[in-house]
């Protein structure tokens, strides 16, 4: 895996995570801790997670990245280390 491919994958995962967090925040505001809105809130949370997983899987498959980082484990954005353990 090249450095450019790894950077592209990291950017895709970070973008997907940002979209997921925004979706979850919007769902919480809409929920407003009103019991009648609970079912819709749960569906929105599940939809946000499903969209995230789909985006990460698409990036994994498109870029042919041999790792589960971002899907099974978070990617540490604070420091740069190779995702596959090779440098």
Secondary structure, 3 states (H helix, E strand, C coil): CCHHHHHHHHHHHHHHHHHHHHHHHHHHHHHCCCHHHHHHHHHHHHHHHHHHHHHHHHHHHHHCCCCCECCCECCCCCCCCCCCCCC
